[in-house]
Amino acid sequence: MLRLGFVVNPIAGMGGRVGLKGTDGLFEEARDRGAEPRAPDRAGEAIAAFLDRAPESVIVTAGAPMGADVIRAAGGDPTVVYRPDGDELSETTAADTRAAVEAFLDEGVDLICFVGGDGTAVDVATVLDRRGGETPMLGVPAGVKIYSAVFGVTPADAGRVAASFDDVERREVNDIDEEAYRQGEVRTELKAVVPVPVTRAVQSGKQLARGTVETLASGYARDIEDDRTYVFGPGGTVGAIEAELGIDASPLGVDVWRGGSLLARDADESTIRSTMGEPATVVVSPIGGQGFVFGRGNHQLSPAVLERAAEIDVVASDEKLDALDVLRVDVDDEDLAASLRGWMEVRTGRFTTRLVKVV
């Protein structure tokens, strides 16, 4: 019988929609900006999928708000082996995550499933390494930053993998410097190499695509409509389009532009919605190596924003698409996700496009 250790970082991902690009050390600011917890809902999706496939499994967890409440709400009967000092979101810490994992290992779990982002992955991996590094780990994506190769593609995928894996391989845990990230610079550091369940539902690590995007950028800029609002997502490909338009872009943020004027730079969800106007086009590029169009690093482009957009333009070089089998979306709205899935036209050059499947 499978013994699962399940821990939730309840504040993971709160900084995304409000434009903080992370929540490390910024919980109070995120809350003051109106951020709502997203990790508990994603934890619920994962544990529901797990229980559907492995209802007889033993689940050990931490007390609320770090797991037990979510599991019970999904119909499970967890064994609580660690309790954080407080029951408020702001009172949980990385030390609680590490202590919970220690307790899971003392219980002899077969897999540790955690809900969070790269920072939480580092916390889990640190304990595993100290305790011999043989127990596999699997992440439920909930953080703003997902640069490690240990996460399920979606929360439900992670739950299904946790319930049915039969092999593991060693994969990288990476973390990113949030302060540098907020200044538009990506600095990742390899923190650990850990065993992870192996299936196609576990995403690959981020790979950097190579190749020019100049023709794509110039072609897209040529077709800009002055009476349309453009919401430019993060990343180098979209940034090249903004540079072609003379925009002082935020490299890792979301910018709103219309008729030659930058309406908002590095905008949060609320600012995007208040400035996007009609008609509006959201312009994004998939993450190289992973294929995510929404749900990784661009949480400001929330379901509410996407539903207001008249168009969604996906842009990518042929080199980037050659390295991807499909594109992926991971949004907190199943109806929206369903509407995005299928075949999508991706602009690849001055005049060229490709049809790519979105799953």
N, C-alpha and C positions, 0 to 999 in steps of 0.2 A: 504494500500500500504506500502510495506516494506521500511524503511528508514535505509540505511547502511552508517556507518562512515568508511572510508577507508584511512589508513595511511601507508606509506612506509618508512622504514629505509633504505635509498638507499645504505649505505655502509655495510649492514649486509652481513656476509659470505665472504667478500673479503679476509680475512686472511686465509681461509681454504686451498686452493690449494697451497699457497706459504708457508705453514707449520707454520703459526703463531698461529693456534688453536683458533683464535678469532681476532676481529678487534678493541675491546675496547681500545681506546687510541693509536692505532697503525695504523691509516689510512695512514699516510705518509709513514711508513715503508712498509706496504702492497703494496702501489702504487709503491714505489721504487723497490720492488721485481717483479713488473710486474703484480700485481693482477688486475683483471677486475671486475667491478660490476656484481653481479649476481641477486641481489634483484629485479631490475626493470623487468627483463625477467620473473622471477617467479611471480611477481605481475601481469604482463600482462596475464599469464596463468590463474591465479585465477580470475581476473576480467572478462576475456573472458568467462570462464565457468559460472560465476555469471550472466552475461548479457544474456547468452544463455537461462538460466532458468527463469530469472526475468527481462526481458527487460524494464518493466514499472516502476521499482523501482526508488526511489530517492537516489542518491549517493552524500553524502557530503564528502569533502576531503580537503587536504592541497595542496597548490600550488606546482609546480615543484621545486625540484625533488622528492617530498614526496607524489605523488599520482595523481594530475590532469593530468599530461602528459601521464601517463600510461593509465588512464581511457579513455582519448580522443583517444589515439592510438588504443584502443580496440573498438572504436565506441560509447562510452558512452558520456553523456553530464553532467558532474559533477557540483555541486555547491561548489565553493571554499569558505570555511569559516575561513581559517587560511593560512597565508603566512609566510614561514620562512624568516629570514633576508637576506639570500643569496640564489642564485640559483645553487651554486656549491655543489658537494657531500661533500667536506670537510667542508663546512660551515653549514651543518645541525648537530643538536645536540640532545641529549636525551631531553633537555628542549623543543625543537621544537615538539617532539613526544607528550610530556605531554600537551603542550599548544594546540595542535591539538585535542587531546582527550577531553580536557575541552570544546573546541568549539563545538565538535560533540555532547556532552551531552547537551549543551545549545540549540542545534537544535532538541533535543528529538529523537535521533536515536534509532532504535530497536536493533542494533547489531554493535559492533565495530570490524572490521576486520583489522588486522595489519600484515605487512610483515616484518619479522626479525627473531631474535632468542630469547633466554631466557632473555637477557638484555632488549630487546624491550618489551617482555611480562611483565617484572617487571615494566617498565615505565607505560604501559597501566593500569596494575592492581593497581598501586599506586594511580592513579587518580580516578579509579572506586571506590576504597575503600574510598577515601576521599569524594566522592560524593554519598555515600550510598550503592554502590556495587551491585545494582540490574540489571544493563544493562549487558547482556552477551558479551563475547569477544571470538574471534576465530583467531588463528594464521595461517598465510601462511608461511611454513617453508623456511627460507632463511639464517638463521644464521649458524655458525659453531656448536654451542652448542644448542641442543634441548633436554633438560631434563624435561621440563614442559609438563603437560598432556592437553595442550590447543590448540595443533596444528592439522591441517588436515594432513592426510597421505602424500598427494602431494598437490602442489598448486591448481591444477584443482579440487581435492576433496574438498579443503577448499572453493573454489568458489561455488561448487554445494551445499555444506552444508549450506553456508551462504544464499543461495537463497531459501532453502526449509525446514529448520529446523522447528520443531513444539514443541520441548521440550528442556529443559536444565537440567544439573546437575552440582553440584559444584565439581571443580577439582583443582589440585594443580599447582601453579606457583613456579618453583624452579629456582635458579640461581647458577652458579658455579664460584668459584674463578679462574679467568683466569691465574693469576700468578702461583698459585699452579698447575693448569692444565698443564701449559707449562713445569713444572718441573716433570710431570708424576704422579701427585696426584689429585684425584677427591674429591673436597670438595663442596658438594651441600648444599643449605640452602633453607628451605621452606620460601617463601616470601609472599604468599597470597593463599587464596582459593576463586575461582571465579566461576560464572555461565558460562557454556560452552554449545553450542549446542550438542545434543547427537545423534550420529549415529555411525555406524561401521567405517566410514571414518575419525573419529577423533581418533588419536592414544592414547594408554594408556600411563601412566607415566612409566618411566624406572624402571624396577624391577631387582634386583640382583639375578641371578640364583645361586643356591648352588649345590655342588656335585663335585666330583673329576674329573679332566681332565688328570690325570697322564697317564692312559693307552692310551688315545688319543694322548698325546704328544709323548710318547715313540714310539708308532706305526708309527706316521707320520715321526718322526726323522729317524726311521729305513729305511724308503723308500725314503729318500732324494737322489737325483741324483746329482753327483758332477759337471756335465757339464750343469746344468740348473740354471738359476737365479731365486731366490725366493724373491718376494716382500711381506713382512709380514705386515699386517695391524695392527691397534691398538687393545688393549683389553687383558684381562687376559688369555683367552683360547689360542690365538695365541702366547702370551707371554710365556706360558708354553712350547710350541714347541720350541721357540727360546732359552729358558733356557736349554732345553734338548740338544740343539745343541751347547751350550756354548756361545751363542751370548749375548753381552752386549746390550740388547734391550732397546728401548725407549718405556716405557709402554703405552703411549698414542699417539705415532707417528708411522710413517711408516719407516721400515728398508729394505734395499736391501742387499741381501747376495748371494754369489756364491762360491762354491768349498771350503768352510771353511773360507772364508774371508768376513768381513762386509764391503761392498762397500759404503754404505751410512746409516747413523743413523739419525732418525727423519727428513727424507728427504721431501722436497717440491716436487710439481709436476714436475718441470723442472729437478731437480736432479734425480728423479725416472726415467724419460724418458731417460736421458743421461747415466744412469748406468745399466739399467735393462738387456740389452743384449738379446740374443736369444739362445734357447727358454726360455721363462719366465713364471712363475706361480705366480699368485696373491693369497695369502692366507688370508682369512678373516673369522670372526665369527659374527653371527648376534647379535644385541643388545638385551639383555635379556628383556622380557616383551613387546618389540616393534617389534622385528623381522627384523629390517632394516639391510640389508647386505651392501648396498651402499647408501650414501646420508646423513648419520648422523655421524659426528665426523671423517670421513675419506675422506674429499673432495680432498685430495691429489691424491686419486685414481680416477682421472678424466676419462671422456670418452676416451681421447687420450691415457691414460695409459692402460685402460682396453682393448681397441681395439688392442694394441700391444701385449697383453698377449696371449700366446698359450693356457693356461689353467687358470681357476679360481677354486680354491679349497675352499669350505666352510666347516668349522669345528665347531662342537658344541657338548656339552655333551647331553646325553639323557634327563637329568633333564632340561636343557635349552629348548630343543625342545618340551618337554612335556607341557611347559607353553605357547607355541606358536601355533596358528592355521595355520598361513602361514608365509612365509618370504616376505620381501618387498624390493623394490629398488626405489630410487628417484634420478635419474640422469638427467642431462641437455641435454639429447639426446634421442628422442623418439624411433629412430631405435634401438639404443643400449638397451634401456629399454625393447623393445619388444623382442629382442633376449635373454634377461635374464629371461623373464617370462616363466612360465611353470613349469615342474617338475625338481627339481635339487637334485642331490645326495649329501648328507651331511655326512661327515665322523664323526662318534660318538665315536669310540674307536680304539683299536689296530687293529682290523680286520673288525669292523662292520660299516655299513652305513645305512642311511635312506633316502627315497625319500620324499621330502617336496615341496609343491607347492610354487612358487614365483609369487607374484602379483604386 
